[in-house]
Amino acid sequence: MLPAEFLSHPPISPTAHGALDELFIDRGYLASPLIPDLHTAGVAIRAKAWTSRNGDRFPKQAFTIDLAAGHVTCPAAHTVPIPPRAITVHFPATTCQPCPRRADCTTARRGGRSIALHPQEAFLQTLRNAQQDPAGRARLRMRTTIEHSLARVQRIQEDKARYKGLRKNTLDLRRVAAVTNLQGVARRPIAA
């Protein structure tokens, strides 16, 4: 749990340290209001897109969502239009009930399958396409060194702030980061 001082701290400007060309972030930060603005401004956002789960049935990614044409196509090749300003697309019962792949798609007794559309669906599709591309996967792998370092910091510091006050917790985080860096140096082989 973050102390109240962290929550009330003003955000750092994304251009405080110069022009931003590329941003490597965890998918948890995709909901930030800065991300769509940065993406629109031409900053390359590198993150894994959220994936939807549907048990052992078809996930959302199995459907073709064509925002430009304004329709969604299911794995059985049934297509429905996307209504204007829709946040959910519904396949009618007349389409889903007789479908031979229905058991692989939905458990709905009445009606058909529905697909939720994210407000940033086009952006998320861009991220998913990058994950499928070998060059995009290679760029995403650059994040792992940072993620592993942060995981080590979290393992040492754990989930809770140890002290009261921003200053003491900032000092504690810097101490943990220094220990993590020293552990990393100790793991490296000595060059002869």
MARBA-3410 file (N, C-alpha, C, O; in Angstrom, 1 decimal):
192
0.8,-1.2,0.0,0.0,0.0,0.0,0.9,1.2,0.0,1.8,1.4,0.8 ~ 0.6,2.1,-0.9,1.4,3.4,-1.0,1.0,4.4,0.0,-0.2,4.5,0.3 ~ 1.9,5.1,0.6,1.6,6.1,1.5,0.8,7.2,0.8,0.9,7.4,-0.4 ~ 0.0,8.0,1.6,-0.8,9.1,1.1,0.0,10.1,0.3,-0.4,10.7,-0.6 ~ 1.3,10.3,0.7,2.2,11.3,0.1,2.4,10.9,-1.4,2.5,11.8,-2.2
2.5,9.6,-1.7,2.7,9.2,-3.1,1.5,9.5,-3.9,1.6,9.9,-5.1 ~ 0.3,9.4,-3.4,-0.9,9.6,-4.1,-1.2,11.0,-4.4,-1.8,11.3,-5.4 ~ -0.8,11.9,-3.5,-1.0,13.3,-3.7,0.1,14.0,-4.4,0.0,15.2,-4.7 ~ 1.2,13.3,-4.8,2.4,13.9,-5.4,2.0,14.3,-6.9,1.4,13.5,-7.5 ~ 2.4,15.5,-7.3,2.0,15.9,-8.7,2.8,15.0,-9.7,3.9,14.6,-9.4
2.2,14.6,-10.8,2.8,13.7,-11.8,4.0,14.4,-12.4,4.0,15.6,-12.6 ~ 5.0,13.6,-12.8,6.2,14.2,-13.5,5.8,14.3,-15.0,5.2,13.4,-15.6 ~ 6.2,15.4,-15.5,6.0,15.7,-17.0,6.7,14.6,-17.8,7.9,14.4,-17.5 ~ 6.0,14.0,-18.8,6.7,13.0,-19.6,7.8,13.6,-20.5,8.7,12.8,-21.0 ~ 7.9,14.9,-20.6,9.0,15.5,-21.4,10.0,16.3,-20.5,10.7,17.1,-21.0
10.0,16.0,-19.2,10.8,16.8,-18.3,12.3,16.5,-18.6,13.2,17.3,-18.2 ~ 12.7,15.4,-19.2,14.0,15.0,-19.5,14.4,15.0,-20.9,15.3,14.3,-21.3 ~ 13.6,15.7,-21.8,13.9,15.7,-23.2,12.7,15.1,-24.0,11.7,14.6,-23.4 ~ 12.9,15.0,-25.3,11.9,14.5,-26.2,11.7,13.0,-25.9,12.7,12.3,-25.6 ~ 10.5,12.5,-26.0,10.2,11.1,-25.7,9.8,10.4,-27.1,8.9,10.8,-27.7
10.6,9.4,-27.5,10.4,8.7,-28.7,9.7,7.4,-28.5,8.9,6.9,-29.3 ~ 10.1,6.7,-27.4,9.6,5.4,-27.1,9.4,5.2,-25.6,10.2,5.8,-24.8 ~ 8.3,4.5,-25.2,8.0,4.4,-23.8,7.8,2.9,-23.5,6.8,2.3,-24.1 ~ 8.6,2.3,-22.7,8.4,0.9,-22.3,7.7,0.9,-20.9,8.2,1.5,-19.9 ~ 6.5,0.4,-20.9,5.7,0.4,-19.7,5.1,-1.0,-19.4,5.0,-1.8,-20.3
4.7,-1.2,-18.2,3.9,-2.4,-17.8,2.5,-2.2,-18.3,2.0,-1.0,-18.3 ~ 1.8,-3.2,-18.6,0.4,-3.1,-19.1,-0.5,-2.5,-18.0,-1.6,-2.0,-18.4 ~ -0.2,-2.5,-16.8,-1.0,-1.9,-15.7,-1.1,-0.4,-15.9,-2.0,0.3,-15.4 ~ -0.1,0.2,-16.6,-0.1,1.7,-16.8,-0.9,2.1,-18.1,-0.9,3.3,-18.4 ~ -1.4,1.1,-18.9,-2.1,1.5,-20.1,-3.4,2.3,-19.8,-3.9,3.0,-20.7
-3.9,2.2,-18.6,-5.1,3.0,-18.3,-4.8,4.4,-18.0,-5.7,5.2,-17.8 ~ -3.5,4.8,-17.9,-3.2,6.2,-17.6,-3.7,7.1,-18.7,-3.7,6.8,-19.9 ~ -4.3,8.3,-18.3,-4.8,9.2,-19.3,-3.7,9.8,-20.2,-4.0,10.3,-21.3 ~ -2.4,9.7,-19.8,-1.3,10.2,-20.6,-1.0,9.3,-21.8,-0.5,9.8,-22.9 ~ -1.3,8.0,-21.7,-0.9,7.0,-22.8,-1.5,7.3,-24.1,-0.8,7.4,-25.1
-2.9,7.5,-24.2,-3.4,7.9,-25.5,-2.9,9.2,-26.1,-2.7,9.3,-27.3 ~ -2.6,10.2,-25.3,-2.1,11.4,-25.7,-0.7,11.2,-26.3,-0.3,11.8,-27.3 ~ 0.1,10.4,-25.6,1.5,10.2,-26.0,1.5,9.4,-27.3,2.3,9.6,-28.3 ~ 0.6,8.4,-27.4,0.5,7.6,-28.7,0.1,8.4,-29.8,0.6,8.3,-30.9 ~ -0.9,9.3,-29.6,-1.3,10.3,-30.7,-0.2,11.2,-31.1,-0.1,11.6,-32.3
0.6,11.6,-30.1,1.8,12.5,-30.4,2.9,11.8,-31.1,3.9,12.4,-31.5 ~ 2.8,10.5,-31.4,3.8,9.7,-32.1,4.8,9.0,-31.3,5.8,8.5,-31.8 ~ 4.6,8.9,-30.0,5.5,8.2,-29.1,5.2,6.7,-29.3,4.0,6.3,-29.2 ~ 6.2,5.9,-29.5,6.0,4.4,-29.6,5.8,3.8,-28.3,6.7,3.9,-27.4 ~ 4.6,3.3,-28.0,4.3,2.7,-26.7,4.7,1.2,-26.8,4.1,0.5,-27.6
5.5,0.7,-25.9,5.9,-0.7,-25.9,5.4,-1.3,-24.6,5.9,-1.1,-23.5 ~ 4.3,-2.1,-24.8,3.7,-2.8,-23.6,3.0,-4.0,-24.2,2.6,-4.1,-25.3 ~ 2.8,-5.0,-23.3,1.9,-6.1,-23.7,0.5,-5.7,-23.5,0.1,-5.2,-22.4 ~ -0.3,-6.0,-24.4,-1.8,-5.7,-24.3,-2.4,-6.7,-23.4,-2.0,-7.8,-23.2 ~ -3.5,-6.2,-22.7,-4.3,-7.1,-21.9,-4.9,-8.2,-22.7,-5.3,-8.0,-23.8
-4.9,-9.4,-22.2,-5.5,-10.5,-22.9,-6.8,-10.9,-22.2,-6.8,-10.9,-20.9 ~ -7.8,-11.3,-22.9,-9.1,-11.7,-22.2,-9.1,-13.2,-22.1,-8.5,-13.9,-23.0 ~ -9.8,-13.7,-21.1,-9.9,-15.1,-20.9,-11.4,-15.4,-20.9,-12.2,-14.6,-20.6 ~ -11.6,-16.7,-21.4,-13.0,-17.1,-21.4,-13.0,-18.6,-21.1,-13.7,-19.4,-21.7 ~ -12.2,-19.0,-20.1,-12.2,-20.4,-19.8,-11.6,-21.2,-20.9,-10.6,-20.8,-21.5
-12.2,-22.3,-21.3,-11.7,-23.1,-22.4,-12.5,-22.7,-23.7,-12.4,-23.5,-24.7 ~ -13.2,-21.6,-23.7,-13.9,-21.2,-24.9,-13.1,-20.1,-25.6,-12.1,-19.6,-25.1 ~ -13.7,-19.7,-26.8,-13.0,-18.7,-27.6,-12.8,-17.4,-26.8,-13.8,-16.8,-26.3 ~ -11.6,-16.9,-26.7,-11.4,-15.6,-26.1,-11.7,-14.5,-27.1,-12.0,-14.7,-28.3 ~ -11.7,-13.3,-26.7,-12.0,-12.1,-27.5,-11.0,-12.1,-28.7,-11.4,-11.7,-29.8
-9.7,-12.5,-28.5,-8.7,-12.4,-29.5,-9.1,-13.4,-30.7,-8.5,-13.2,-31.8 ~ -9.9,-14.3,-30.5,-10.3,-15.2,-31.6,-11.3,-14.6,-32.6,-11.5,-15.1,-33.7 ~ -11.8,-13.4,-32.2,-12.8,-12.7,-33.1,-12.0,-11.6,-33.8,-11.1,-11.0,-33.3 ~ -12.4,-11.4,-35.0,-11.8,-10.3,-35.9,-12.6,-9.1,-35.7,-13.8,-9.0,-36.1 ~ -12.0,-8.1,-35.0,-12.7,-6.8,-34.8,-12.1,-5.8,-35.8,-11.0,-5.3,-35.6
-12.9,-5.5,-36.8,-12.5,-4.5,-37.8,-13.2,-3.2,-37.5,-14.4,-2.9,-37.9 ~ -12.5,-2.3,-36.9,-13.1,-1.0,-36.5,-13.3,-0.1,-37.7,-14.2,0.7,-37.7 ~ -12.4,-0.2,-38.7,-12.5,0.7,-39.9,-13.8,0.3,-40.6,-14.5,1.2,-41.1 ~ -14.0,-1.0,-40.8,-15.2,-1.4,-41.5,-16.5,-1.4,-40.6,-17.6,-1.4,-41.1 ~ -16.3,-1.4,-39.3,-17.4,-1.4,-38.4,-18.1,-2.7,-38.2,-19.3,-2.7,-38.1
-17.3,-3.8,-38.1,-18.0,-5.1,-37.8,-17.1,-6.0,-37.1,-15.8,-5.8,-37.0 ~ -17.7,-7.1,-36.5,-17.0,-8.1,-35.7,-17.3,-9.4,-36.4,-18.5,-9.7,-36.6 ~ -16.3,-10.3,-36.6,-16.5,-11.6,-37.2,-16.0,-12.6,-36.2,-14.9,-12.6,-35.6 ~ -16.9,-13.6,-36.0,-16.6,-14.7,-35.0,-15.8,-15.8,-35.7,-15.6,-15.8,-36.9 ~ -15.2,-16.7,-34.9,-14.4,-17.8,-35.5,-15.2,-18.7,-36.5,-14.6,-19.4,-37.3
-16.6,-18.7,-36.4,-17.4,-19.5,-37.3,-17.8,-18.6,-38.6,-18.6,-19.0,-39.3 ~ -17.1,-17.5,-38.7,-17.3,-16.6,-39.9,-18.7,-15.8,-39.9,-19.1,-15.4,-41.0 ~ -19.3,-15.7,-38.8,-20.5,-14.9,-38.7,-20.1,-13.5,-38.4,-19.3,-13.2,-37.5 ~ -20.7,-12.5,-39.0,-20.4,-11.1,-38.9,-21.6,-10.3,-38.4,-22.7,-10.5,-38.9 ~ -21.3,-9.4,-37.4,-22.3,-8.5,-36.9,-21.7,-7.1,-37.0,-20.5,-6.9,-36.8
-22.6,-6.1,-37.2,-22.1,-4.7,-37.3,-21.8,-4.1,-35.9,-22.4,-4.6,-34.9 ~ -20.9,-3.2,-35.8,-20.7,-2.5,-34.5,-21.5,-1.2,-34.5,-21.4,-0.4,-35.3 ~ -22.5,-1.2,-33.6,-23.4,0.0,-33.5,-22.5,1.3,-33.2,-21.5,1.1,-32.5 ~ -23.0,2.5,-33.5,-22.2,3.7,-33.2,-22.1,3.8,-31.7,-23.1,3.6,-30.9 ~ -20.9,4.2,-31.2,-20.6,4.4,-29.8,-20.9,3.2,-28.9,-21.2,3.4,-27.7
-20.8,2.0,-29.5,-21.1,0.8,-28.7,-19.9,0.4,-27.9,-18.7,0.6,-28.3 ~ -20.2,-0.1,-26.7,-19.1,-0.6,-25.9,-19.2,-2.2,-25.8,-18.3,-2.8,-25.3 ~ -20.3,-2.7,-26.3,-20.5,-4.1,-26.4,-21.1,-4.5,-27.8,-22.1,-3.8,-28.2 ~ -20.6,-5.5,-28.4,-21.2,-6.0,-29.6,-21.9,-7.4,-29.3,-21.3,-8.3,-28.7 ~ -23.2,-7.5,-29.7,-23.9,-8.7,-29.4,-24.2,-9.5,-30.7,-24.6,-8.9,-31.7
-23.9,-10.8,-30.6,-24.3,-11.7,-31.7,-25.7,-12.2,-31.4,-25.9,-12.6,-30.2 ~ -26.6,-12.1,-32.3,-28.0,-12.5,-32.0,-28.1,-14.0,-31.8,-27.3,-14.8,-32.2 ~ -29.2,-14.3,-31.0,-29.4,-15.7,-30.7,-29.7,-16.6,-32.0,-29.4,-17.7,-32.0 ~ -30.3,-15.9,-33.0,-30.6,-16.6,-34.2,-29.3,-17.1,-34.9,-29.4,-18.0,-35.7 ~ -28.2,-16.4,-34.7,-27.0,-16.7,-35.2,-26.2,-17.8,-34.4,-25.7,-18.7,-34.9
-26.2,-17.6,-33.1,-25.5,-18.4,-32.2,-26.1,-19.8,-31.8,-25.4,-20.8,-31.7 ~ -27.4,-19.8,-31.7,-28.1,-21.0,-31.3,-27.8,-22.2,-32.3,-27.5,-23.3,-31.8 ~ -28.0,-22.0,-33.6,-27.7,-23.2,-34.5,-26.3,-23.4,-34.8,-26.0,-24.4,-35.5 ~ -25.4,-22.5,-34.4,-24.0,-22.6,-34.8,-23.3,-23.9,-34.2,-23.5,-24.2,-33.1 ~ -22.6,-24.7,-35.1,-22.0,-25.9,-34.6,-20.8,-25.7,-33.7,-20.4,-26.6,-32.9
-20.3,-24.4,-33.6,-19.1,-24.1,-32.7,-19.6,-23.4,-31.5,-18.8,-22.9,-30.7 ~ -20.9,-23.4,-31.2,-21.5,-22.7,-30.1,-20.9,-23.1,-28.7,-20.6,-22.3,-27.9 ~ -20.7,-24.4,-28.5,-20.1,-24.9,-27.3,-18.7,-24.4,-27.0,-18.3,-24.3,-25.9 ~ -18.0,-24.1,-28.1,-16.6,-23.6,-28.0,-16.6,-22.1,-27.7,-15.6,-21.5,-27.5 ~ -17.8,-21.5,-27.8,-17.9,-20.0,-27.8,-18.5,-19.5,-26.6,-18.0,-18.5,-25.9
-19.7,-20.0,-26.2,-20.5,-19.4,-25.1,-21.3,-20.4,-24.4,-21.5,-21.5,-24.8 ~ -21.6,-20.0,-23.1,-22.5,-20.9,-22.3,-23.9,-20.2,-22.1,-24.7,-20.7,-21.4 ~ -24.1,-19.2,-22.9,-25.4,-18.4,-22.7,-26.6,-19.4,-23.1,-26.6,-20.0,-24.2 ~ -27.5,-19.4,-22.2,-28.7,-20.2,-22.5,-29.6,-19.6,-23.5,-30.1,-20.2,-24.5 ~ -29.8,-18.3,-23.3,-30.6,-17.4,-24.3,-29.6,-16.4,-24.9,-28.6,-16.1,-24.3
-30.0,-16.0,-26.0,-29.1,-15.0,-26.7,-27.9,-15.6,-27.2,-27.7,-16.8,-27.3 ~ -27.0,-14.7,-27.6,-25.7,-15.2,-28.2,-24.5,-14.6,-27.5,-24.6,-14.0,-26.4 ~ -23.4,-14.7,-28.1,-22.1,-14.2,-27.6,-22.1,-12.7,-27.6,-22.6,-12.1,-28.6 ~ -21.4,-12.1,-26.7,-21.2,-10.7,-26.7,-19.7,-10.4,-26.6,-19.0,-11.2,-25.9 ~ -19.2,-9.4,-27.2,-17.8,-9.0,-27.2,-17.7,-7.5,-26.7,-18.4,-6.7,-27.2
-17.0,-7.3,-25.6,-16.8,-5.9,-25.1,-15.7,-5.2,-25.9,-14.7,-5.8,-26.2 ~ -16.0,-4.0,-26.2,-15.1,-3.1,-27.0,-14.5,-2.1,-26.0,-15.2,-1.4,-25.3 ~ -13.2,-2.1,-25.9,-12.5,-1.1,-25.0,-12.5,0.2,-25.7,-12.4,0.3,-26.9 ~ -12.6,1.3,-24.9,-12.5,2.7,-25.5,-11.2,2.9,-26.3,-11.2,3.7,-27.2 ~ -10.2,2.2,-26.0,-8.9,2.3,-26.7,-8.7,1.0,-27.6,-7.5,0.6,-27.7
-9.7,0.4,-28.1,-9.6,-0.8,-28.8,-8.6,-0.8,-30.0,-7.8,-1.7,-30.2 ~ -8.6,0.3,-30.7,-7.7,0.4,-31.9,-6.2,0.4,-31.4,-5.4,-0.3,-32.0 ~ -5.9,1.1,-30.3,-4.6,1.1,-29.7,-4.2,-0.3,-29.2,-3.1,-0.7,-29.4 ~ -5.1,-0.9,-28.5,-4.8,-2.3,-28.0,-4.6,-3.3,-29.2,-3.7,-4.2,-29.0 ~ -5.3,-3.1,-30.3,-5.0,-4.0,-31.4,-3.6,-3.7,-32.0,-3.0,-4.7,-32.4
-3.2,-2.5,-32.0,-1.8,-2.2,-32.4,-0.8,-2.9,-31.5,0.2,-3.4,-32.0 ~ -1.0,-2.8,-30.2,-0.1,-3.5,-29.3,-0.1,-5.0,-29.5,0.9,-5.7,-29.5 ~ -1.3,-5.6,-29.7,-1.4,-7.1,-30.0,-0.7,-7.5,-31.3,0.0,-8.5,-31.3 ~ -0.9,-6.6,-32.3,-0.2,-6.9,-33.6,1.3,-6.9,-33.4,2.1,-7.7,-34.0 ~ 1.8,-5.9,-32.6,3.3,-5.9,-32.3,3.7,-7.1,-31.5,4.9,-7.6,-31.8
2.9,-7.7,-30.7,3.3,-8.9,-30.0,3.4,-10.1,-30.9,4.1,-11.0,-30.6 ~ 2.6,-10.1,-32.0,2.7,-11.2,-33.0,3.9,-11.1,-33.9,4.3,-12.1,-34.5 ~ 4.4,-9.9,-34.1,5.5,-9.6,-35.0,6.8,-10.0,-34.3,7.0,-9.6,-33.2 ~ 7.7,-10.7,-35.0,9.0,-11.1,-34.4,9.8,-9.8,-33.9,10.4,-9.9,-32.8 ~ 9.8,-8.8,-34.7,10.6,-7.6,-34.3,9.9,-6.9,-33.1,10.6,-6.4,-32.2
8.6,-6.9,-33.1,7.9,-6.4,-31.9,8.1,-7.1,-30.7,8.3,-6.6,-29.6 ~ 8.2,-8.5,-30.8,8.5,-9.3,-29.6,9.9,-9.0,-29.1,10.2,-9.0,-27.9 ~ 10.8,-8.8,-30.0,12.2,-8.5,-29.7,12.3,-7.2,-28.9,13.0,-7.1,-27.9 ~ 11.5,-6.2,-29.3,11.5,-4.9,-28.6,10.9,-5.1,-27.2,11.4,-4.5,-26.3 ~ 9.9,-5.9,-27.1,9.3,-6.1,-25.8,10.2,-6.8,-24.8,10.1,-6.6,-23.6
11.1,-7.7,-25.4,12.0,-8.4,-24.5,13.0,-7.5,-23.8,13.6,-7.8,-22.8 ~ 13.2,-6.3,-24.4,14.1,-5.3,-23.8,13.6,-4.9,-22.4,14.4,-4.4,-21.6 ~ 12.3,-5.0,-22.2,11.7,-4.7,-20.9,12.0,-5.7,-19.8,12.0,-5.3,-18.6 ~ 12.4,-6.9,-20.1,12.6,-7.9,-19.1,13.7,-7.6,-18.1,13.6,-7.9,-17.0 ~ 14.8,-6.9,-18.6,15.9,-6.6,-17.6,15.4,-5.6,-16.6,15.7,-5.7,-15.4
14.5,-4.7,-17.0,14.0,-3.7,-16.0,13.0,-4.4,-15.1,13.0,-4.2,-13.9 ~ 12.1,-5.3,-15.7,11.1,-6.0,-14.9,11.8,-6.9,-13.9,11.3,-7.0,-12.7 ~ 12.9,-7.6,-14.3,13.5,-8.5,-13.3,14.2,-7.7,-12.2,14.1,-8.1,-11.0 ~ 14.7,-6.5,-12.5,15.3,-5.7,-11.5,14.2,-5.2,-10.5,14.4,-5.2,-9.3 ~ 13.1,-4.8,-11.0,12.0,-4.3,-10.2,11.4,-5.5,-9.3,11.0,-5.3,-8.2
11.4,-6.7,-9.9,11.0,-7.8,-9.1,11.9,-8.1,-8.0,11.5,-8.5,-6.9 ~ 13.2,-7.9,-8.2,14.2,-8.1,-7.1,14.0,-7.1,-6.0,14.0,-7.4,-4.8 ~ 13.7,-5.8,-6.4,13.5,-4.8,-5.4,12.2,-5.1,-4.6,12.2,-5.0,-3.4 ~ 11.2,-5.6,-5.3,9.9,-5.9,-4.6,10.1,-7.1,-3.7,9.5,-7.1,-2.6 ~ 11.0,-8.0,-4.0,11.2,-9.2,-3.2,11.9,-8.8,-1.9,11.7,-9.3,-0.8
12.8,-7.8,-2.0,13.6,-7.3,-0.8,12.7,-6.4,0.0,12.6,-6.6,1.2 ~ 12.0,-5.5,-0.6,11.2,-4.5,0.1,9.8,-5.0,0.5,9.3,-4.5,1.5 ~ 9.3,-5.9,-0.2,7.9,-6.4,0.0,6.9,-5.4,-0.4,7.2,-4.4,-1.0 ~ 5.6,-5.6,-0.1,4.5,-4.8,-0.6,4.2,-3.6,0.3,3.5,-2.7,-0.2 ~ 4.7,-3.5,1.4,4.3,-2.4,2.3,5.4,-1.4,2.6,6.6,-1.8,2.6
5.1,-0.2,2.8,6.1,0.8,3.2,6.5,0.5,4.6,5.6,0.2,5.5 ~ 7.8,0.6,4.9,8.3,0.3,6.2,8.1,1.4,7.2,8.0,1.2,8.4 ~ 8.2,2.6,6.7,8.2,3.8,7.5,7.1,4.7,7.3,6.4,4.6,6.3 ~ 6.9,5.7,8.2,5.9,6.7,7.9,6.6,7.9,7.3,7.7,8.3,7.8 ~ 6.0,8.5,6.3,6.6,9.7,5.7,7.3,9.3,4.4,7.9,8.3,4.2
7.2,10.3,3.4,7.7,10.1,2.1,9.3,10.1,2.1,9.9,9.2,1.4 ~ 9.9,10.9,2.9,11.3,11.0,2.9,12.0,9.7,3.4,12.9,9.2,2.7 ~ 11.5,9.1,4.5,12.1,7.9,5.0,11.8,6.7,4.0,12.7,5.9,3.8 ~ 10.7,6.7,3.4,10.4,5.6,2.4,11.2,5.7,1.1,11.6,4.8,0.5 ~ 11.4,7.0,0.7,12.3,7.2,-0.5,13.7,6.7,-0.2,14.3,6.1,-1.0
14.2,7.1,1.0,15.5,6.6,1.4,15.6,5.1,1.5,16.6,4.5,1.0 ~ 14.6,4.4,2.0,14.5,3.0,2.0,14.5,2.4,0.6,15.2,1.4,0.4 ~ 13.7,3.0,-0.3,13.7,2.4,-1.6,15.1,2.6,-2.3,15.5,1.7,-3.0 ~ 15.8,3.7,-2.1,17.1,3.9,-2.6,18.1,2.9,-2.0,19.0,2.4,-2.7 ~ 17.9,2.6,-0.8,18.8,1.5,-0.1,18.6,0.2,-0.8,19.5,-0.5,-1.1
17.3,-0.2,-1.0,17.0,-1.5,-1.6,17.5,-1.5,-3.0,18.0,-2.5,-3.5 ~ 17.4,-0.4,-3.8,17.9,-0.4,-5.1,19.4,-0.5,-5.2,19.9,-1.2,-6.0 ~ 20.1,0.1,-4.2,21.5,-0.1,-4.2,21.9,-1.5,-3.9,22.8,-2.1,-4.5 ~ 21.2,-2.2,-2.9,21.5,-3.6,-2.6,21.2,-4.4,-3.9,22.0,-5.3,-4.2 ~ 20.1,-4.2,-4.6,19.8,-4.9,-5.8,20.9,-4.8,-6.8,21.3,-5.7,-7.5
21.4,-3.5,-7.0,22.5,-3.3,-8.0,23.7,-4.0,-7.6,24.4,-4.6,-8.4 ~ 24.1,-4.0,-6.3,25.3,-4.7,-5.8,25.1,-6.2,-6.0,26.1,-6.9,-6.3 ~ 23.9,-6.8,-5.8,23.7,-8.2,-6.0,23.9,-8.5,-7.5,24.4,-9.6,-7.8 ~ 23.4,-7.6,-8.4,23.6,-7.8,-9.8,25.1,-7.8,-10.2,25.5,-8.7,-11.0 ~ 25.8,-6.9,-9.6,27.3,-6.9,-9.9,27.9,-8.2,-9.4,28.8,-8.7,-10.1
27.5,-8.6,-8.3,28.1,-9.9,-7.7,27.8,-11.1,-8.5,28.6,-12.1,-8.6 ~ 26.7,-11.1,-9.3,26.4,-12.2,-10.1,27.1,-12.3,-11.4,27.3,-13.3,-12.0 ~ 27.6,-11.1,-11.9,28.4,-11.1,-13.1,29.7,-11.8,-13.0,30.4,-11.7,-12.0 ~ 30.1,-12.5,-14.1,31.4,-13.1,-14.0,32.5,-12.1,-14.1,32.3,-11.0,-14.8 ~ 33.6,-12.4,-13.5,34.8,-11.4,-13.5,35.5,-11.6,-14.8,35.9,-12.7,-15.2
35.7,-10.5,-15.5,36.5,-10.6,-16.8,38.0,-10.7,-16.5,38.5,-10.1,-15.6 ~ 38.6,-11.6,-17.3,40.0,-11.8,-17.0,40.9,-10.9,-17.8,42.1,-11.0,-17.8
END
